Structure formats: C-alpha cells, structure tokens
C-alpha cells in the first residue's frame, strides 16, 4: 500500500471523526474521546494537521 501503519491508523481516525462531525450532534470533546484522543487540544491539532481546518469549521461546511 505504500503507507505506514501509523498513516493508515490516522486516516481511519480522521474518517471516523469526519463522519461523527457531519452525521451526529456530538460535541467536539465527545468526538475526540470516541476516537481515542483524551485531550481536546490533541484532537484539534490532529484534525487541523490532517485537514487544514478546525473540527468546528469542518462541521459547518456544506
């Protein structure tokens, strides 16, 4: 596949976060916990590094 296990795991976590942001009313803190990030700041940094936007910005996109 040409990707490391770490990269594949990050892709999976990002996809799950995106789905939860778009299809649920869970707040960002709850989503962070669901994908294994115990600190909201860790989740926000992870999400922004992967997408270039904050989780709240992604949620508001159409």
The first five atom37 places (N, CA, C, CB, O) and aatype in JSON, in Angstrom:
{
  "aatype": [20, 20, 20, 20, 20, 20, 20, 20, 20, 20, 20, 20, 20, 20, 20, 20, 20, 20, 20, 20, 20, 20, 20, 20, 20, 20, 20, 20, 20, 20, 20, 20, 20, 20, 20, 20, 20, 20, 20, 20, 20, 20, 20, 20, 20, 20, 20, 20, 20, 20, 20, 20, 20, 20, 20, 20, 20, 20, 20, 20, 20, 20],
  "atom_mask": [
    [1, 1, 1, 1, 1],
    [1, 1, 1, 1, 1],
    [1, 1, 1, 1, 1],
    [1, 1, 1, 1, 1],
    [1, 1, 1, 1, 1],
    [1, 1, 1, 1, 1],
    [1, 1, 1, 1, 1],
    [1, 1, 1, 1, 1],
    [1, 1, 1, 1, 1],
    [1, 1, 1, 1, 1],
    [1, 1, 1, 1, 1],
    [1, 1, 1, 1, 1],
    [1, 1, 1, 1, 1],
    [1, 1, 1, 1, 1],
    [1, 1, 1, 1, 1],
    [1, 1, 1, 1, 1],
    [1, 1, 1, 1, 1],
    [1, 1, 1, 1, 1],
    [1, 1, 1, 1, 1],
    [1, 1, 1, 1, 1],
    [1, 1, 1, 1, 1],
    [1, 1, 1, 1, 1],
    [1, 1, 1, 1, 1],
    [1, 1, 1, 1, 1],
    [1, 1, 1, 1, 1],
    [1, 1, 1, 1, 1],
    [1, 1, 1, 1, 1],
    [1, 1, 1, 1, 1],
    [1, 1, 1, 1, 1],
    [1, 1, 1, 1, 1],
    [1, 1, 1, 1, 1],
    [1, 1, 1, 1, 1],
    [1, 1, 1, 1, 1],
    [1, 1, 1, 1, 1],
    [1, 1, 1, 1, 1],
    [1, 1, 1, 1, 1],
    [1, 1, 1, 1, 1],
    [1, 1, 1, 1, 1],
    [1, 1, 1, 1, 1],
    [1, 1, 1, 1, 1],
    [1, 1, 1, 1, 1],
    [1, 1, 1, 1, 1],
    [1, 1, 1, 1, 1],
    [1, 1, 1, 1, 1],
    [1, 1, 1, 1, 1],
    [1, 1, 1, 1, 1],
    [1, 1, 1, 1, 1],
    [1, 1, 1, 1, 1],
    [1, 1, 1, 1, 1],
    [1, 1, 1, 1, 1],
    [1, 1, 1, 1, 1],
    [1, 1, 1, 1, 1],
    [1, 1, 1, 1, 1],
    [1, 1, 1, 1, 1],
    [1, 1, 1, 1, 1],
    [1, 1, 1, 1, 1],
    [1, 1, 1, 1, 1],
    [1, 1, 1, 1, 1],
    [1, 1, 1, 1, 1],
    [1, 1, 1, 1, 1],
    [1, 1, 1, 1, 1],
    [1, 1, 1, 1, 1]
  ],
  "atom_positions": [
    [[0.82, -1.19, 0.0], [0.0, 0.0, 0.0], [0.86, 1.26, 0.0], [-0.93, 0.0, 1.2], [0.4, 2.32, -0.41]],
    [[2.1, 1.14, 0.44], [2.97, 2.29, 0.44], [2.77, 3.25, 1.61], [2.8, 3.03, -0.81], [3.34, 4.34, 1.62]],
    [[1.96, 2.86, 2.58], [1.72, 3.69, 3.75], [2.07, 2.91, 5.0], [0.25, 4.17, 3.79], [1.94, 1.69, 5.06]],
    [[2.53, 3.65, 6.0], [2.86, 3.0, 7.27], [1.58, 2.69, 8.04], [3.8, 3.9, 8.11], [0.51, 3.22, 7.74]],
    [[1.7, 1.83, 9.03], [0.57, 1.52, 9.9], [0.07, 2.79, 10.59], [0.96, 0.44, 10.95], [-1.13, 2.98, 10.76]],
    [[0.99, 3.64, 10.98], [0.63, 4.9, 11.64], [-0.21, 5.78, 10.71], [1.9, 5.67, 12.07], [-1.21, 6.35, 11.13]],
    [[0.2, 5.88, 9.44], [-0.55, 6.68, 8.47], [-1.94, 6.1, 8.25], [0.21, 6.75, 7.14], [-2.92, 6.85, 8.17]],
    [[-2.03, 4.78, 8.14], [-3.33, 4.13, 7.94], [-4.25, 4.35, 9.15], [-3.15, 2.63, 7.69], [-5.45, 4.6, 8.99]],
    [[-3.68, 4.26, 10.33], [-4.47, 4.49, 11.54], [-4.97, 5.94, 11.59], [-3.63, 4.19, 12.8], [-6.13, 6.18, 11.91]],
    [[-4.1, 6.89, 11.26], [-4.52, 8.29, 11.22], [-5.64, 8.52, 10.21], [-3.32, 9.2, 10.89], [-6.57, 9.28, 10.47]],
    [[-5.55, 7.87, 9.05], [-6.6, 8.0, 8.05], [-7.93, 7.47, 8.58], [-6.21, 7.27, 6.76], [-8.98, 8.08, 8.37]],
    [[-7.88, 6.33, 9.27], [-9.08, 5.73, 9.83], [-9.69, 6.64, 10.89], [-8.76, 4.35, 10.42], [-10.9, 6.87, 10.9]],
    [[-8.85, 7.17, 11.78], [-9.34, 8.06, 12.83], [-9.93, 9.34, 12.23], [-8.2, 8.41, 13.8], [-10.96, 9.82, 12.69]],
    [[-9.28, 9.87, 11.22], [-9.77, 11.08, 10.58], [-11.12, 10.83, 9.92], [-8.76, 11.59, 9.55], [-12.03, 11.65, 10.03]],
    [[-11.26, 9.72, 9.22], [-12.53, 9.39, 8.58], [-13.64, 9.26, 9.61], [-12.4, 8.1, 7.76], [-14.74, 9.77, 9.41]],
    [[-13.36, 8.58, 10.72], [-14.35, 8.43, 11.78], [-14.73, 9.79, 12.36], [-13.82, 7.51, 12.9], [-15.91, 10.06, 12.59]],
    [[-13.75, 10.64, 12.59], [-14.03, 11.98, 13.12], [-14.89, 12.78, 12.15], [-12.72, 12.74, 13.4], [-15.83, 13.45, 12.58]],
    [[-14.6, 12.71, 10.87], [-15.37, 13.43, 9.87], [-16.82, 12.96, 9.86], [-14.75, 13.27, 8.49], [-17.74, 13.77, 9.79]],
    [[-17.0, 11.65, 9.91], [-18.37, 11.1, 9.92], [-19.12, 11.58, 11.15], [-18.33, 9.54, 9.88], [-20.27, 12.01, 11.06]],
    [[-18.47, 11.5, 12.31], [-19.13, 11.92, 13.55], [-19.44, 13.42, 13.53], [-18.25, 11.59, 14.76], [-20.49, 13.84, 14.03]],
    [[-18.56, 14.22, 12.96], [-18.81, 15.65, 12.89], [-20.0, 15.97, 11.98], [-17.57, 16.38, 12.39], [-20.79, 16.87, 12.29]],
    [[-20.13, 15.26, 10.89], [-21.18, 15.55, 9.91], [-22.51, 14.88, 10.24], [-20.73, 15.12, 8.55], [-23.57, 15.42, 9.92]],
    [[-22.47, 13.7, 10.87], [-23.7, 12.92, 10.99], [-24.24, 12.79, 12.41], [-23.46, 11.57, 10.44], [-25.24, 12.1, 12.62]],
    [[-23.61, 13.43, 13.37], [-24.11, 13.36, 14.74], [-24.16, 14.76, 15.34], [-23.23, 12.43, 15.61], [-23.64, 15.72, 14.77]],
    [[-24.79, 14.83, 16.48], [-24.83, 16.09, 17.22], [-23.85, 16.07, 18.39], [-26.25, 16.36, 17.73], [-23.91, 16.93, 19.27]],
    [[-22.95, 15.08, 18.41], [-21.95, 15.02, 19.47], [-21.08, 16.28, 19.42], [-21.07, 13.74, 19.33], [-20.77, 16.79, 18.34]],
    [[-20.69, 16.77, 20.59], [-19.8, 17.92, 20.57], [-18.36, 17.44, 20.28], [-19.86, 18.7, 21.92], [-18.07, 16.25, 20.31]],
    [[-17.51, 18.39, 20.0], [-16.14, 18.06, 19.57], [-15.39, 17.29, 20.66], [-15.37, 19.34, 19.21], [-14.6, 16.4, 20.35]],
    [[-15.63, 17.61, 21.91], [-14.98, 16.88, 23.0], [-15.39, 15.42, 23.01], [-15.31, 17.53, 24.36], [-14.55, 14.54, 23.18]],
    [[-16.68, 15.16, 22.82], [-17.17, 13.78, 22.78], [-16.57, 13.01, 21.61], [-18.7, 13.76, 22.7], [-16.22, 11.83, 21.73]],
    [[-16.45, 13.67, 20.48], [-15.86, 13.03, 19.3], [-14.39, 12.73, 19.55], [-16.02, 13.93, 18.05], [-13.9, 11.66, 19.19]],
    [[-13.7, 13.66, 20.16], [-12.28, 13.44, 20.49], [-12.13, 12.17, 21.33], [-11.69, 14.66, 21.25], [-11.27, 11.34, 21.04]],
    [[-12.95, 12.02, 22.37], [-12.88, 10.84, 23.22], [-13.21, 9.57, 22.44], [-13.84, 10.98, 24.41], [-12.59, 8.53, 22.65]],
    [[-14.19, 9.65, 21.54], [-14.6, 8.47, 20.77], [-13.49, 7.95, 19.87], [-15.84, 8.79, 19.94], [-13.4, 6.75, 19.61]],
    [[-12.64, 8.85, 19.38], [-11.56, 8.38, 18.51], [-10.24, 8.18, 19.27], [-11.36, 9.37, 17.37], [-9.2, 7.95, 18.66]],
    [[-10.3, 8.28, 20.59], [-9.14, 7.96, 21.39], [-8.23, 9.11, 21.78], [-8.35, 6.98, 20.68], [-7.13, 8.9, 22.28]],
    [[-8.69, 10.32, 21.55], [-7.91, 11.49, 21.96], [-8.48, 11.98, 23.29], [-7.94, 12.63, 20.86], [-9.61, 12.45, 23.34]],
    [[-7.71, 11.88, 24.35], [-8.2, 12.24, 25.67], [-8.17, 13.74, 25.94], [-7.4, 11.53, 26.72], [-8.8, 14.21, 26.89]],
    [[-7.46, 14.47, 25.13], [-7.39, 15.93, 25.28], [-7.95, 16.58, 24.02], [-5.92, 16.4, 25.54], [-7.56, 16.23, 22.9]],
    [[-8.86, 17.5, 24.2], [-9.47, 18.18, 23.06], [-8.41, 18.9, 22.22], [-10.52, 19.18, 23.54], [-8.53, 18.97, 21.0]],
    [[-7.39, 19.42, 22.87], [-6.33, 20.12, 22.13], [-5.56, 19.16, 21.23], [-5.37, 20.83, 23.1], [-5.16, 19.54, 20.13]],
    [[-5.35, 17.92, 21.68], [-4.69, 16.92, 20.84], [-5.53, 16.63, 19.59], [-4.43, 15.62, 21.64], [-5.02, 16.54, 18.48]],
    [[-6.83, 16.47, 19.82], [-7.73, 16.2, 18.7], [-7.75, 17.37, 17.72], [-9.15, 15.92, 19.2], [-7.67, 17.17, 16.51]],
    [[-7.85, 18.58, 18.24], [-7.9, 19.76, 17.37], [-6.62, 19.88, 16.54], [-8.11, 21.03, 18.21], [-6.68, 20.18, 15.35]],
    [[-5.47, 19.66, 17.18], [-4.19, 19.71, 16.44], [-4.13, 18.62, 15.38], [-2.99, 19.57, 17.4], [-3.73, 18.87, 14.24]],
    [[-4.52, 17.4, 15.76], [-4.53, 16.27, 14.82], [-5.43, 16.59, 13.63], [-5.01, 14.98, 15.53], [-5.02, 16.42, 12.48]],
    [[-6.65, 17.04, 13.9], [-7.61, 17.3, 12.83], [-7.11, 18.4, 11.91], [-8.96, 17.68, 13.42], [-7.19, 18.28, 10.69]],
    [[-6.59, 19.48, 12.49], [-6.11, 20.6, 11.67], [-4.89, 20.19, 10.84], [-5.76, 21.8, 12.56], [-4.76, 20.62, 9.7]],
    [[-4.01, 19.39, 11.41], [-2.83, 18.93, 10.67], [-3.24, 18.08, 9.46], [-1.9, 18.13, 11.59], [-2.59, 18.11, 8.42]],
    [[-4.31, 17.32, 9.62], [-4.75, 16.43, 8.55], [-5.61, 17.13, 7.5], [-5.53, 15.28, 9.14], [-5.56, 16.77, 6.32]],
    [[-6.39, 18.13, 7.92], [-7.37, 18.73, 7.0], [-7.12, 20.2, 6.69], [-8.73, 18.59, 7.58], [-7.62, 20.72, 5.7]],
    [[-6.33, 20.88, 7.54], [-6.11, 22.31, 7.35], [-7.19, 23.18, 7.96], [-6.0, 22.61, 5.9], [-7.19, 24.39, 7.78]],
    [[-8.12, 22.55, 8.69], [-9.18, 23.33, 9.33], [-9.51, 22.76, 10.7], [-10.44, 23.36, 8.45], [-9.18, 21.62, 11.02]],
    [[-10.18, 23.59, 11.51], [-10.61, 23.16, 12.83], [-11.8, 22.21, 12.68], [-10.97, 24.39, 13.73], [-12.53, 22.29, 11.69]],
    [[-12.01, 21.33, 13.66], [-13.18, 20.45, 13.59], [-14.49, 21.22, 13.47], [-13.23, 19.56, 14.82], [-15.38, 20.82, 12.72]],
    [[-14.62, 22.32, 14.19], [-15.85, 23.12, 14.11], [-16.04, 23.73, 12.72], [-15.83, 24.24, 15.17], [-17.17, 23.84, 12.25]],
    [[-14.95, 24.12, 12.07], [-15.04, 24.64, 10.7], [-15.5, 23.56, 9.74], [-13.69, 25.21, 10.25], [-16.32, 23.8, 8.86]],
    [[-14.96, 22.36, 9.91], [-15.35, 21.24, 9.05], [-16.83, 20.94, 9.22], [-14.51, 19.98, 9.38], [-17.54, 20.72, 8.24]],
    [[-17.31, 20.93, 10.45], [-18.72, 20.64, 10.72], [-19.63, 21.64, 10.03], [-18.98, 20.65, 12.23], [-20.71, 21.27, 9.57]],
    [[-19.23, 22.89, 9.95], [-20.09, 23.93, 9.38], [-20.08, 23.94, 7.85], [-19.65, 25.28, 9.9], [-20.92, 24.6, 7.24]],
    [[-19.14, 23.24, 7.24], [-19.09, 23.18, 5.77], [-20.31, 22.41, 5.24], [-17.77, 22.5, 5.28], [-20.79, 21.48, 5.88]],
    [[-20.79, 22.82, 4.1], [-21.94, 22.13, 3.49], [-21.51, 20.89, 2.77], [-22.67, 23.04, 2.54], [-22.35, 20.19, 2.2]]
  ]
}
